[in-house]
Amino acid sequence: MEVKMVELLVFPVGSPVIIGDHIEGVIVGICIREKQYVTYDVSWWDGNTHCNKWLDQHEVKCHDGIVATKIGFF
């Protein structure tokens, strides 16, 4: 049986992100799901309310200059 290395690009924990059109948050966790699908645990403030939610990778946009980190595993 051949073992293949899988590489993913993920944004690091602590990266500032934009959710939707204007909500600014911070990545506080990363989860790699089946078929190498990434979700991010994002934290943000909405007025006086602190929010935290797992978001799909396509719902999160990193600020300019934030570079994704390559990770790999077998």
N, C-alpha and C positions, 0 to 999 in steps of 0.2 A: 504494500500500500504506500503510495506516494503522499508525503506530507507537504502541503503548500503553506507558505508564509502569506499572511494577510496583512496589508497595510491600510491604515485609515488616516485621514486628516481630521483632527478635532481641534476646536478652539480651547485653549487652556482655562482651567478654573481661575476665576478672578478677572476674566476678560469683560470689559464693558460691552454691552450689546444694546440693540434697538429692537423692540418688539412692536409689530404693527408699523404705524407711520411715525410715532413720536415718543413712545414709552421707553425710558432708559432704565436698564437693569444691569445685573452682574451675574455671570455664570458661577454657580456655587457647587455644581455637581455635574457629572457626565455619566451616562449609562449607554453601554453598547449592547444593543439587542440583537436578536437573530438576524441573519443575513447582513451583518455589519451595518445595521441601521442605528444611528446615534440620536439620543435625546439629551436635552440639557435641562438641568434644574436651574431655573432663573429666579432671582430675587429682585424686587423693586418696591418703591414706595408710591402709593396712590394717595396723595394728601397726607393724612395722619395714619393711614392704614398700610401695614407692611404686607406685601403679597409674595407668594412663592409658588411656582408651578413648574411641572415638567412640560417642556415644549419640544415638538418635533424639530429636527435640524433645519427644515425649510422655513420655520416660523421665527428664526433667530438670525439677525444680521449683526455682524461685528462692526465696530467702528473702524474707520480707515486706519491702516497701519498695524492692525492686530493680525498676526500671522498664525495660521493653523499649525499645529504640531503634528508631526508624523509619528504614529505609534504602530507597532507590529506585533503579531503573535502567531502561533501555529495552531 
